[in-house]
Amino acid sequence: MVPPRAGTVCFPRFKPDTLGTSELSAWSAKEAGVNAGASAVFDYGERQPCASASGRENFPDGLLRLSAFLT
């Protein structure tokens, strides 16, 4: 098997405007065990968290856990 050389990344807009993605990333990692990547790391500001499915087998589970955490 050849490992992937690239992956899918997106930066959806995050609301509310009172919470930046750096705070969201730390909070979701602590409370839900899921890292919602901070867009500031990519010089993309604080409004769009990074979501990546870069070949992760557990991506669907992580997405469900993040969704449950945010609701």
C-alpha positions in Angstrom: 0.0 0.0 0.0 1.2 3.5 -0.9 0.6 6.1 1.9 -1.3 9.2 0.8 0.8 12.2 -0.1 -1.9 14.7 0.5 -5.2 15.1 2.4 -8.4 17.0 2.5 -8.5 20.2 4.6 -11.3 22.7 5.0 -11.8 25.8 7.1 -15.6 26.2 7.8 -16.7 29.5 9.3 -17.2 29.2 13.1 -19.8 31.1 15.1 -20.3 32.6 17.7 -17.8 35.4 17.2 -17.0 35.4 20.9 -14.9 32.3 20.8 -11.7 32.0 18.7 -10.5 28.8 17.2 -7.5 28.6 19.4 -9.8 28.5 22.4 -12.2 26.1 20.7 -9.2 23.8 19.9 -8.1 23.6 23.5 -11.6 23.3 24.9 -12.7 20.5 22.5 -9.4 18.6 23.1 -9.9 18.7 26.8 -13.7 18.1 27.0 -14.3 15.8 24.0 -10.9 14.4 23.2 -11.1 15.9 19.7 -8.8 18.4 18.2 -10.6 21.1 16.2 -7.5 22.6 14.6 -6.9 26.3 15.3 -6.8 28.2 12.0 -4.3 30.7 13.4 -1.7 28.0 13.1 -2.1 28.2 9.3 -2.2 32.1 9.3 -5.9 31.9 8.5 -7.3 34.0 11.4 -9.4 32.9 14.3 -12.8 32.4 12.7 -12.4 29.1 10.7 -11.4 25.9 12.6 -9.4 23.5 10.5 -11.1 20.2 9.7 -9.0 17.4 8.1 -9.8 13.9 7.0 -6.2 13.1 6.0 -6.6 9.3 5.8 -7.8 8.9 9.4 -9.8 5.8 10.0 -11.4 7.3 13.1 -12.5 10.5 11.3 -16.3 9.6 11.4 -16.1 8.9 15.1 -14.2 12.1 15.8 -16.7 14.1 13.7 -19.6 12.6 15.7 -17.9 13.4 19.0 -17.1 17.0 17.9 -20.7 17.4 16.8 -22.1 16.2 20.1 -19.7 18.5 22.0 -20.8 21.5 20.0 -24.5 20.9 20.6 
